[in-house]
Amino acid sequence: MSSNKSHILHDISLTILILTASTCLGGLFRMLDFHETNVVVVFIFSVLLISRVTRGYAYGICASVISLLLFNWFFTKPYYTLKVNDMTYFITFAIMTFTSIMTSTLTTKEKQAAAEAHEREYESNALYQMTNHLSDAEDASAIAEITVRTSSDVLNCNTACICFDENGTPEKSFIQHKSDGTIIRRELTNPEELKRRMEIINDSSETIGNECCYPIYGKSMILAVLRVPLDTCSTMSPSQARMLHSIIESAALAFERLRSLQAQAKSREEATQERYRSNLLRAISHDIRTPLSGILGTSEMLMDKLKQEDSNYILARDIYQDAEWLHNLVENILNLTKLRDGKLVLDKQPEAIEEVIGAALMVMEKRFPDRVFDVDIPDEVIVVPMDARLITQVIVNLLDNASKHTPADKQILISVIRDEEKVSISVADRGTGISEKDLPNIFQMFYTTRSKGADTRNGVGLGLAICQSIAEAHEGSIQAQNRSGGGAVFTFTLPLRKDKK
């Protein structure tokens, strides 16, 4: 307010000074017996000069009226009165007034246009410099520092920028601009309160204490907050508000670009690690499979030559079972790496679902000869396009998993349900079930549950991951859930139509 008053007093003083000087000059012209037209020109020039050095239209228009009155008072007969003896002076007055107002208006418009052009040039240059610096920024702190410097220069104040992490939580420290032009890092006193206020914000800014907080949003979440002193916000001009909005948009684009680059780098790193792990697993599996085949053959030969009552037969049988478990594990690893690398080609053929389940049960009979599996299949023949070998492995893995977690006297049920678009195959057991903590991660590679039965063989967490990969390769899905009354049920689906490929 004090600044506006000083501007008004300054413009009024200039107006009075110029009109006084014009009147004095007109008096000199009259003393020198110049024609009064010269005096009219002097007053018109004074109005033009006042419009140029003052702000707004009001001073020029007022100067036009005052000039007319001064000319009438001092330079038309009878002097020192507002009376006019010669009626032709009214034409002079009209022309003088019209010319003064017209020149005043044009001059003021030209001055405003020049000021706006200068503002646009300043804004464009500031944003250009900011964009160039942002393109070289390598981290969030650098972006925040550039944003703070630019906004502080534009608003002529000390701004601050608080960065948010990927979870939408403010960092513990923030960038602050000081009056001497330096940048410091200060500790954020109440990050949780700031996060809560930013989550419920309804306007473009939020007043917290003696500062206005302007959120910098990305596509889906808040990226940072720009703090501006409250007194600066209340006296901000339209051009400054426009510049602040552009600065916030530029900063948002820079933060979003940085997040995107970080996500891409993380994806590349994960892909590289996955490739190294797959290559390692594949190499190890190939090296182990050959000696395992020899161990299986040798132990089976020993079992054929020994009687079941012999202690050596029990030893050979245990060797055979352990070697078979290792052999199945190796096959699972090889198939999983091929599925993840996209190198396992599906051989889809129309297959009867009961035949595939029967093949899986034959495998399970060798592994668990004393286990009884219940089967619930519709009477109709259900033909599904599938790779029978891989779907058999899915069923075997699910049955094997259920057998290891279910006591021998409890039921394991295989059921098939068909609808118009898909077939659902379920394996339900009455074991210990799946804990709520394990349920979301049950299909991840190398993830094993902590709850195991007494006679459960330790696994490495590949069986269910293979089931998921095979089901998804068939354009189906798989899910796990707990059963009422105890136990778990795994259900995978297969579409009844062939894929478009």
C-alpha positions as a Python dict, from the first residue, in 0.01 Angstrom:
ca = {
    (1, 'M'): (0, 0, 0),
    (2, 'S'): (280, 248, 86),
    (3, 'S'): (444, 175, -249),
    (4, 'N'): (121, 257, -434),
    (5, 'K'): (84, 585, -242),
    (6, 'S'): (437, 688, -329),
    (7, 'H'): (371, 616, -698),
    (8, 'I'): (52, 824, -690),
    (9, 'L'): (225, 1119, -524),
    (10, 'H'): (511, 1095, -771),
    (11, 'D'): (275, 1100, -1073),
    (12, 'I'): (71, 1391, -933),
    (13, 'S'): (388, 1591, -869),
    (14, 'L'): (511, 1528, -1224),
    (15, 'T'): (173, 1633, -1365),
    (16, 'I'): (171, 1960, -1169),
    (17, 'L'): (533, 2032, -1257),
    (18, 'I'): (484, 1976, -1631),
    (19, 'L'): (161, 2180, -1645),
    (20, 'T'): (329, 2465, -1452),
    (21, 'A'): (626, 2462, -1687),
    (22, 'S'): (392, 2463, -1989),
    (23, 'T'): (198, 2759, -1848),
    (24, 'C'): (519, 2952, -1787),
    (25, 'L'): (642, 2875, -2137),
    (26, 'G'): (305, 2987, -2278),
    (27, 'G'): (338, 3313, -2083),
    (28, 'L'): (681, 3365, -2236),
    (29, 'F'): (535, 3311, -2583),
    (30, 'R'): (266, 3570, -2511),
    (31, 'M'): (525, 3820, -2394),
    (32, 'L'): (718, 3760, -2716),
    (33, 'D'): (393, 3815, -2906),
    (34, 'F'): (389, 3459, -3050),
    (35, 'H'): (65, 3338, -3199),
    (36, 'E'): (-157, 3154, -2948),
    (37, 'T'): (-145, 2841, -3165),
    (38, 'N'): (206, 2787, -3035),
    (39, 'V'): (69, 2790, -2681),
    (40, 'V'): (-190, 2527, -2779),
    (41, 'V'): (90, 2309, -2914),
    (42, 'V'): (283, 2352, -2590),
    (43, 'F'): (-13, 2231, -2384),
    (44, 'I'): (-78, 1937, -2619),
    (45, 'F'): (289, 1841, -2588),
    (46, 'S'): (264, 1866, -2208),
    (47, 'V'): (-32, 1626, -2208),
    (48, 'L'): (166, 1387, -2428),
    (49, 'L'): (466, 1411, -2192),
    (50, 'I'): (249, 1354, -1883),
    (51, 'S'): (96, 1041, -2041),
    (52, 'R'): (443, 912, -2111),
    (53, 'V'): (594, 958, -1764),
    (54, 'T'): (290, 867, -1550),
    (55, 'R'): (90, 547, -1504),
    (56, 'G'): (-258, 493, -1640),
    (57, 'Y'): (-508, 694, -1841),
    (58, 'A'): (-631, 918, -1556),
    (59, 'Y'): (-335, 1154, -1548),
    (60, 'G'): (-340, 1220, -1922),
    (61, 'I'): (-715, 1286, -1929),
    (62, 'C'): (-700, 1512, -1623),
    (63, 'A'): (-405, 1696, -1777),
    (64, 'S'): (-612, 1749, -2095),
    (65, 'V'): (-895, 1915, -1899),
    (66, 'I'): (-659, 2120, -1681),
    (67, 'S'): (-464, 2236, -1990),
    (68, 'L'): (-786, 2359, -2146),
    (69, 'L'): (-875, 2553, -1831),
    (70, 'L'): (-525, 2700, -1803),
    (71, 'F'): (-528, 2806, -2166),
    (72, 'N'): (-870, 2970, -2120),
    (73, 'W'): (-762, 3143, -1795),
    (74, 'F'): (-426, 3278, -1900),
    (75, 'F'): (-427, 3305, -2279),
    (76, 'T'): (-779, 3395, -2401),
    (77, 'K'): (-943, 3734, -2366),
    (78, 'P'): (-1068, 3839, -2122),
    (79, 'Y'): (-762, 3718, -1931),
    (80, 'Y'): (-781, 3559, -1585),
    (81, 'T'): (-1144, 3455, -1629),
    (82, 'L'): (-1316, 3154, -1779),
    (83, 'K'): (-1526, 3377, -2004),
    (84, 'V'): (-1479, 3375, -2383),
    (85, 'N'): (-1545, 3682, -2602),
    (86, 'D'): (-1464, 3514, -2935),
    (87, 'M'): (-1694, 3217, -3005),
    (88, 'T'): (-1434, 3067, -3237),
    (89, 'Y'): (-1234, 2976, -2928),
    (90, 'F'): (-1485, 2699, -2859),
    (91, 'I'): (-1365, 2525, -3175),
    (92, 'T'): (-1009, 2570, -3056),
    (93, 'F'): (-1103, 2429, -2716),
    (94, 'A'): (-1274, 2124, -2873),
    (95, 'I'): (-983, 2050, -3105),
    (96, 'M'): (-736, 2099, -2822),
    (97, 'T'): (-928, 1872, -2586),
    (98, 'F'): (-985, 1600, -2846),
    (99, 'T'): (-623, 1608, -2961),
    (100, 'S'): (-492, 1598, -2604),
    (101, 'I'): (-713, 1305, -2502),
    (102, 'M'): (-634, 1114, -2822),
    (103, 'T'): (-258, 1156, -2790),
    (104, 'S'): (-278, 1074, -2419),
    (105, 'T'): (-470, 752, -2486),
    (106, 'L'): (-241, 640, -2768),
    (107, 'T'): (70, 715, -2565),
    (108, 'T'): (-61, 524, -2264),
    (109, 'K'): (-153, 222, -2478),
    (110, 'E'): (186, 220, -2643),
    (111, 'K'): (356, 239, -2305),
    (112, 'Q'): (147, -48, -2169),
    (113, 'A'): (216, -258, -2478),
    (114, 'A'): (588, -195, -2438),
    (115, 'A'): (570, -290, -2069),
    (116, 'E'): (380, -611, -2151),
    (117, 'A'): (630, -698, -2421),
    (118, 'H'): (913, -643, -2176),
    (119, 'E'): (738, -866, -1919),
    (120, 'R'): (684, -1141, -2176),
    (121, 'E'): (1046, -1118, -2281),
    (122, 'Y'): (1156, -1144, -1919),
    (123, 'E'): (925, -1439, -1857),
    (124, 'S'): (1039, -1619, -2171),
    (125, 'N'): (1405, -1566, -2086),
    (126, 'A'): (1359, -1681, -1726),
    (127, 'L'): (1170, -1994, -1830),
    (128, 'Y'): (1422, -2066, -2104),
    (129, 'Q'): (1710, -2044, -1857),
    (130, 'M'): (1520, -2259, -1609),
    (131, 'T'): (1441, -2524, -1872),
    (132, 'N'): (1805, -2541, -1981),
    (133, 'H'): (1920, -2592, -1624),
    (134, 'L'): (1648, -2849, -1554),
    (135, 'S'): (1752, -3056, -1855),
    (136, 'D'): (2095, -3102, -1693),
    (137, 'A'): (1959, -3184, -1344),
    (138, 'E'): (2055, -3535, -1233),
    (139, 'D'): (1855, -3569, -911),
    (140, 'A'): (1557, -3427, -724),
    (141, 'S'): (1774, -3194, -513),
    (142, 'A'): (1915, -3027, -824),
    (143, 'I'): (1564, -2976, -965),
    (144, 'A'): (1448, -2829, -633),
    (145, 'E'): (1747, -2592, -620),
    (146, 'I'): (1683, -2464, -975),
    (147, 'T'): (1313, -2418, -897),
    (148, 'V'): (1391, -2224, -578),
    (149, 'R'): (1644, -1995, -748),
    (150, 'T'): (1414, -1911, -1038),
    (151, 'S'): (1104, -1853, -825),
    (152, 'S'): (1300, -1641, -576),
    (153, 'D'): (1434, -1417, -855),
    (154, 'V'): (1092, -1381, -1020),
    (155, 'L'): (901, -1310, -698),
    (156, 'N'): (1185, -1117, -530),
    (157, 'C'): (1159, -1324, -211),
    (158, 'N'): (1304, -1633, -44),
    (159, 'T'): (1120, -1947, -154),
    (160, 'A'): (1173, -2312, -51),
    (161, 'C'): (1107, -2651, -211),
    (162, 'I'): (1022, -2977, -32),
    (163, 'C'): (1065, -3297, -235),
    (164, 'F'): (840, -3603, -189),
    (165, 'D'): (950, -3965, -229),
    (166, 'E'): (785, -4238, -438),
    (167, 'N'): (541, -4313, -155),
    (168, 'G'): (415, -3954, -140),
    (169, 'T'): (599, -3878, 188),
    (170, 'P'): (793, -3550, 233),
    (171, 'E'): (1168, -3578, 273),
    (172, 'K'): (1312, -3489, 612),
    (173, 'S'): (1498, -3184, 477),
    (174, 'F'): (1425, -2922, 211),
    (175, 'I'): (1595, -2659, -8),
    (176, 'Q'): (1574, -2295, 112),
    (177, 'H'): (1681, -1972, -64),
    (178, 'K'): (1849, -1707, 153),
    (179, 'S'): (1856, -1330, 115),
    (180, 'D'): (2224, -1333, 15),
    (181, 'G'): (2145, -1562, -280),
    (182, 'T'): (2284, -1883, -130),
    (183, 'I'): (2098, -2214, -108),
    (184, 'I'): (2084, -2408, 218),
    (185, 'R'): (1919, -2732, 331),
    (186, 'R'): (1694, -2712, 636),
    (187, 'E'): (1523, -2980, 845),
    (188, 'L'): (1146, -3022, 801),
    (189, 'T'): (983, -2998, 1141),
    (190, 'N'): (649, -3173, 1079),
    (191, 'P'): (645, -3383, 759),
    (192, 'E'): (334, -3581, 855),
    (193, 'E'): (128, -3264, 900),
    (194, 'L'): (245, -3133, 562),
    (195, 'K'): (154, -3464, 397),
    (196, 'R'): (-192, -3458, 552),
    (197, 'R'): (-256, -3097, 446),
    (198, 'M'): (-142, -3167, 90),
    (199, 'E'): (-370, -3473, 64),
    (200, 'I'): (-683, -3271, 148),
    (201, 'I'): (-594, -2955, -43),
    (202, 'N'): (-885, -2819, -247),
    (203, 'D'): (-723, -2508, -397),
    (204, 'S'): (-407, -2444, -594),
    (205, 'S'): (-228, -2348, -272),
    (206, 'E'): (-251, -2408, 101),
    (207, 'T'): (-157, -2156, 371),
    (208, 'I'): (55, -2311, 645),
    (209, 'G'): (186, -2069, 905),
    (210, 'N'): (331, -1762, 730),
    (211, 'E'): (384, -1939, 397),
    (212, 'C'): (178, -2042, 94),
    (213, 'C'): (241, -2402, -15),
    (214, 'Y'): (201, -2470, -388),
    (215, 'P'): (189, -2845, -467),
    (216, 'I'): (384, -2973, -768),
    (217, 'Y'): (187, -3268, -906),
    (218, 'G'): (289, -3544, -1142),
    (219, 'K'): (58, -3773, -1335),
    (220, 'S'): (-61, -3969, -1034),
    (221, 'M'): (89, -3821, -717),
    (222, 'I'): (246, -3517, -556),
    (223, 'L'): (615, -3469, -637),
    (224, 'A'): (713, -3161, -438),
    (225, 'V'): (583, -2849, -265),
    (226, 'L'): (700, -2492, -336),
    (227, 'R'): (682, -2259, -35),
    (228, 'V'): (633, -1884, -91),
    (229, 'P'): (616, -1620, 188),
    (230, 'L'): (258, -1520, 266),
    (231, 'D'): (316, -1144, 221),
    (232, 'T'): (458, -1211, -127),
    (233, 'C'): (150, -1414, -221),
    (234, 'S'): (-83, -1133, -112),
    (235, 'T'): (98, -869, -321),
    (236, 'M'): (175, -1085, -623),
    (237, 'S'): (107, -920, -960),
    (238, 'P'): (-76, -1105, -1241),
    (239, 'S'): (248, -1145, -1436),
    (240, 'Q'): (423, -1289, -1130),
    (241, 'A'): (134, -1527, -1069),
    (242, 'R'): (156, -1637, -1432),
    (243, 'M'): (531, -1688, -1401),
    (244, 'L'): (489, -1887, -1080),
    (245, 'H'): (240, -2116, -1251),
    (246, 'S'): (483, -2172, -1540),
    (247, 'I'): (769, -2244, -1298),
    (248, 'I'): (558, -2504, -1116),
    (249, 'E'): (464, -2671, -1446),
    (250, 'S'): (828, -2681, -1560),
    (251, 'A'): (937, -2827, -1227),
    (252, 'A'): (661, -3091, -1245),
    (253, 'L'): (780, -3199, -1591),
    (254, 'A'): (1139, -3222, -1467),
    (255, 'F'): (1044, -3426, -1158),
    (256, 'E'): (826, -3655, -1372),
    (257, 'R'): (1109, -3703, -1623),
    (258, 'L'): (1347, -3791, -1340),
    (259, 'R'): (1100, -4044, -1195),
    (260, 'S'): (1056, -4199, -1540),
    (261, 'L'): (1432, -4230, -1593),
    (262, 'Q'): (1475, -4386, -1249),
    (263, 'A'): (1196, -4636, -1320),
    (264, 'Q'): (1354, -4729, -1652),
    (265, 'A'): (1695, -4776, -1490),
    (266, 'K'): (1539, -4992, -1220),
    (267, 'S'): (1357, -5203, -1480),
    (268, 'R'): (1677, -5252, -1678),
    (269, 'E'): (1862, -5352, -1363),
    (270, 'E'): (1591, -5600, -1265),
    (271, 'A'): (1584, -5744, -1618),
    (272, 'T'): (1962, -5786, -1611),
    (273, 'Q'): (1950, -5957, -1272),
    (274, 'E'): (1669, -6183, -1391),
    (275, 'R'): (1868, -6278, -1701),
    (276, 'Y'): (2179, -6357, -1496),
    (277, 'R'): (1975, -6564, -1252),
    (278, 'S'): (1802, -6757, -1531),
    (279, 'N'): (2133, -6830, -1702),
    (280, 'L'): (2284, -6947, -1374),
    (281, 'L'): (1987, -7170, -1294),
    (282, 'R'): (1986, -7316, -1642),
    (283, 'A'): (2358, -7391, -1633),
    (284, 'I'): (2339, -7551, -1289),
    (285, 'S'): (2033, -7756, -1385),
    (286, 'H'): (2199, -7897, -1697),
    (287, 'D'): (2508, -7995, -1497),
    (288, 'I'): (2302, -8165, -1225),
    (289, 'R'): (2058, -8353, -1447),
    (290, 'T'): (2316, -8598, -1592),
    (291, 'P'): (2452, -8735, -1261),
    (292, 'L'): (2099, -8747, -1119),
    (293, 'S'): (1989, -8976, -1403),
    (294, 'G'): (2275, -9209, -1316),
    (295, 'I'): (2182, -9208, -946),
    (296, 'L'): (1817, -9284, -1029),
    (297, 'G'): (1911, -9574, -1256),
    (298, 'T'): (2160, -9722, -1013),
    (299, 'S'): (1931, -9698, -709),
    (300, 'E'): (1645, -9853, -908),
    (301, 'M'): (1868, -10144, -1010),
    (302, 'L'): (1967, -10198, -648),
    (303, 'M'): (1600, -10197, -541),
    (304, 'D'): (1522, -10466, -801),
    (305, 'K'): (1798, -10690, -668),
    (306, 'L'): (1719, -10651, -297),
    (307, 'K'): (1426, -10767, -90),
    (308, 'Q'): (1199, -10508, 69),
    (309, 'E'): (1280, -10639, 417),
    (310, 'D'): (1651, -10575, 364),
    (311, 'S'): (1788, -10258, 527),
    (312, 'N'): (1990, -10195, 211),
    (313, 'Y'): (1662, -10185, 14),
    (314, 'I'): (1531, -9908, 240),
    (315, 'L'): (1857, -9718, 188),
    (316, 'A'): (1836, -9759, -193),
    (317, 'R'): (1469, -9652, -186),
    (318, 'D'): (1551, -9335, 9),
    (319, 'I'): (1829, -9256, -238),
    (320, 'Y'): (1590, -9308, -527),
    (321, 'Q'): (1320, -9083, -373),
    (322, 'D'): (1567, -8805, -297),
    (323, 'A'): (1720, -8827, -643),
    (324, 'E'): (1375, -8823, -800),
    (325, 'W'): (1286, -8513, -597),
    (326, 'L'): (1604, -8342, -714),
    (327, 'H'): (1537, -8451, -1073),
    (328, 'N'): (1187, -8301, -1061),
    (329, 'L'): (1330, -7983, -913),
    (330, 'V'): (1583, -7956, -1196),
    (331, 'E'): (1309, -8007, -1455),
    (332, 'N'): (1101, -7737, -1287),
    (333, 'I'): (1393, -7495, -1297),
    (334, 'L'): (1460, -7560, -1664),
    (335, 'N'): (1095, -7523, -1759),
    (336, 'L'): (1058, -7207, -1552),
    (337, 'T'): (1360, -7038, -1709),
    (338, 'K'): (1230, -7129, -2056),
    (339, 'L'): (886, -6991, -1972),
    (340, 'R'): (1028, -6667, -1831),
    (341, 'D'): (1258, -6623, -2133),
    (342, 'G'): (978, -6700, -2378),
    (343, 'K'): (1174, -6992, -2526),
    (344, 'L'): (924, -7263, -2434),
    (345, 'V'): (693, -7310, -2733),
    (346, 'L'): (345, -7439, -2648),
    (347, 'D'): (222, -7739, -2845),
    (348, 'K'): (-151, -7676, -2812),
    (349, 'Q'): (-377, -7961, -2914),
    (350, 'P'): (-740, -8047, -2822),
    (351, 'E'): (-709, -8276, -2518),
    (352, 'A'): (-968, -8444, -2293),
    (353, 'I'): (-927, -8299, -1946),
    (354, 'E'): (-996, -8630, -1771),
    (355, 'E'): (-706, -8793, -1958),
    (356, 'V'): (-467, -8519, -1848),
    (357, 'I'): (-582, -8555, -1487),
    (358, 'G'): (-542, -8932, -1516),
    (359, 'A'): (-182, -8891, -1636),
    (360, 'A'): (-110, -8665, -1340),
    (361, 'L'): (-261, -8916, -1097),
    (362, 'M'): (-38, -9192, -1238),
    (363, 'V'): (268, -8978, -1161),
    (364, 'M'): (140, -8910, -808),
    (365, 'E'): (73, -9279, -749),
    (366, 'K'): (445, -9348, -788),
    (367, 'R'): (539, -9065, -554),
    (368, 'F'): (271, -9128, -290),
    (369, 'P'): (154, -9490, -329),
    (370, 'D'): (-52, -9479, -9),
    (371, 'R'): (-231, -9151, -88),
    (372, 'V'): (-591, -9153, -215),
    (373, 'F'): (-705, -8864, -437),
    (374, 'D'): (-1075, -8786, -489),
    (375, 'V'): (-1182, -8669, -835),
    (376, 'D'): (-1499, -8478, -927),
    (377, 'I'): (-1531, -8446, -1306),
    (378, 'P'): (-1851, -8387, -1509),
    (379, 'D'): (-1985, -8686, -1701),
    (380, 'E'): (-1948, -8510, -2035),
    (381, 'V'): (-1620, -8519, -2221),
    (382, 'I'): (-1447, -8180, -2189),
    (383, 'V'): (-1197, -8107, -2463),
    (384, 'V'): (-964, -7813, -2404),
    (385, 'P'): (-687, -7673, -2630),
    (386, 'M'): (-367, -7711, -2425),
    (387, 'D'): (-13, -7836, -2410),
    (388, 'A'): (-94, -8163, -2231),
    (389, 'R'): (259, -8214, -2099),
    (390, 'L'): (271, -7872, -1930),
    (391, 'I'): (-83, -7887, -1789),
    (392, 'T'): (-3, -8232, -1650),
    (393, 'Q'): (295, -8074, -1475),
    (394, 'V'): (68, -7804, -1329),
    (395, 'I'): (-168, -8062, -1184),
    (396, 'V'): (122, -8273, -1055),
    (397, 'N'): (279, -7969, -886),
    (398, 'L'): (-50, -7875, -720),
    (399, 'L'): (-117, -8234, -605),
    (400, 'D'): (242, -8269, -483),
    (401, 'N'): (211, -7943, -288),
    (402, 'A'): (-122, -8055, -137),
    (403, 'S'): (18, -8398, -43),
    (404, 'K'): (312, -8246, 141),
    (405, 'H'): (92, -8016, 349),
    (406, 'T'): (-199, -8256, 417),
    (407, 'P'): (-200, -8547, 664),
    (408, 'A'): (-241, -8893, 505),
    (409, 'D'): (-591, -8941, 649),
    (410, 'K'): (-723, -8609, 511),
    (411, 'Q'): (-896, -8554, 176),
    (412, 'I'): (-737, -8409, -138),
    (413, 'L'): (-1000, -8332, -403),
    (414, 'I'): (-955, -8260, -774),
    (415, 'S'): (-1261, -8095, -929),
    (416, 'V'): (-1344, -7959, -1273),
    (417, 'I'): (-1605, -7694, -1353),
    (418, 'R'): (-1689, -7577, -1704),
    (419, 'D'): (-1869, -7264, -1822),
    (420, 'E'): (-1915, -7108, -2165),
    (421, 'E'): (-1567, -6957, -2190),
    (422, 'K'): (-1330, -7155, -1968),
    (423, 'V'): (-1260, -7467, -1765),
    (424, 'S'): (-1160, -7437, -1399),
    (425, 'I'): (-950, -7713, -1239),
    (426, 'S'): (-923, -7702, -859),
    (427, 'V'): (-704, -7893, -614),
    (428, 'A'): (-840, -7865, -259),
    (429, 'D'): (-681, -8008, 54),
    (430, 'R'): (-744, -8023, 426),
    (431, 'G'): (-397, -7922, 536),
    (432, 'T'): (-273, -7632, 745),
    (433, 'G'): (-391, -7368, 498),
    (434, 'I'): (-206, -7051, 394),
    (435, 'S'): (-133, -6768, 634),
    (436, 'E'): (-259, -6421, 544),
    (437, 'K'): (101, -6302, 531),
    (438, 'D'): (201, -6568, 276),
    (439, 'L'): (-111, -6552, 58),
    (440, 'P'): (-13, -6245, -155),
    (441, 'N'): (335, -6389, -227),
    (442, 'I'): (254, -6756, -274),
    (443, 'F'): (324, -6756, -651),
    (444, 'Q'): (654, -6566, -636),
    (445, 'M'): (975, -6741, -735),
    (446, 'F'): (1174, -6887, -445),
    (447, 'Y'): (906, -6789, -194),
    (448, 'T'): (832, -7060, 62),
    (449, 'T'): (578, -7057, 342),
    (450, 'R'): (695, -7070, 701),
    (451, 'S'): (428, -7312, 820),
    (452, 'K'): (512, -7671, 728),
    (453, 'G'): (387, -8007, 828),
    (454, 'A'): (588, -8253, 1028),
    (455, 'D'): (678, -8472, 733),
    (456, 'T'): (708, -8196, 476),
    (457, 'R'): (1014, -8193, 252),
    (458, 'N'): (1173, -7850, 222),
    (459, 'G'): (1107, -7683, -113),
    (460, 'V'): (1266, -7390, -292),
    (461, 'G'): (950, -7210, -401),
    (462, 'L'): (943, -7292, -771),
    (463, 'G'): (645, -7528, -812),
    (464, 'L'): (370, -7268, -779),
    (465, 'A'): (567, -7012, -981),
    (466, 'I'): (584, -7268, -1264),
    (467, 'C'): (210, -7330, -1235),
    (468, 'Q'): (141, -6959, -1271),
    (469, 'S'): (373, -6922, -1572),
    (470, 'I'): (217, -7219, -1753),
    (471, 'A'): (-139, -7104, -1680),
    (472, 'E'): (-65, -6753, -1805),
    (473, 'A'): (109, -6892, -2113),
    (474, 'H'): (-223, -7065, -2192),
    (475, 'E'): (-403, -6727, -2147),
    (476, 'G'): (-549, -6854, -1821),
    (477, 'S'): (-498, -6765, -1457),
    (478, 'I'): (-437, -6926, -1119),
    (479, 'Q'): (-533, -6825, -767),
    (480, 'A'): (-507, -6959, -414),
    (481, 'Q'): (-737, -6920, -116),
    (482, 'N'): (-813, -7084, 215),
    (483, 'R'): (-1106, -7321, 258),
    (484, 'S'): (-1367, -7295, 526),
    (485, 'G'): (-1306, -7574, 773),
    (486, 'G'): (-930, -7575, 711),
    (487, 'G'): (-703, -7631, 418),
    (488, 'A'): (-636, -7449, 93),
    (489, 'V'): (-765, -7464, -263),
    (490, 'F'): (-570, -7380, -579),
    (491, 'T'): (-772, -7310, -894),
    (492, 'F'): (-636, -7251, -1243),
    (493, 'T'): (-838, -7178, -1555),
    (494, 'L'): (-795, -7266, -1922),
    (495, 'P'): (-987, -7091, -2203),
    (496, 'L'): (-1200, -7314, -2426),
    (497, 'R'): (-1099, -7122, -2738),
    (498, 'K'): (-759, -7127, -2904),
    (499, 'D'): (-551, -6814, -2871),
    (500, 'K'): (-539, -6568, -3160),
    (501, 'K'): (-180, -6648, -3240),
}
